[in-house]
Amino acid sequence: MAGHESDVEQAPLVLLVDDEPGLLKLFSSLIDRLQCRQLAALSGDEAIELLEQHTPDLLILDLAMPVVSGIDVLRHVRRVPRLSAMKVIILTARPNLVPEVEELGIDFWIAKPIMPHDFLAIVDEVLGDVRGER
């Protein structure tokens, strides 16, 4: 049993951020298939609070959110040295925003809507980089 717990502790930690509860639930269920630990946030404020307490391996971040946008969250992430190695995947229905976030440093961007198998393939590829660094 102890071996299983250490496997869970070694599993990558993913923070999912999307202000649409249905999408957050869908993405979370897909991430479950990759055997990752997860945190979820329905707002940019909530994401920043979680990032103050945790150091995820991967941040999957919706850009268009009210009050504190995904761009605001990404700017926060880039100011915190502890989070500098964290991989970032951006979710957006507005690809015109991508150049701005690319300047801040992202690993991949995904246009919404996306097919579940495509989402899983992209996340698995980015997590492969994380797993290889361990």
Summary of the structure (lengths in Angstrom):
residues: 134
radius of gyration: 14.1
end to end distance: 22.2
largest distance: 48.6
contacts: 408
relative contact order: 0.16
helix: 54%
strand: 19%
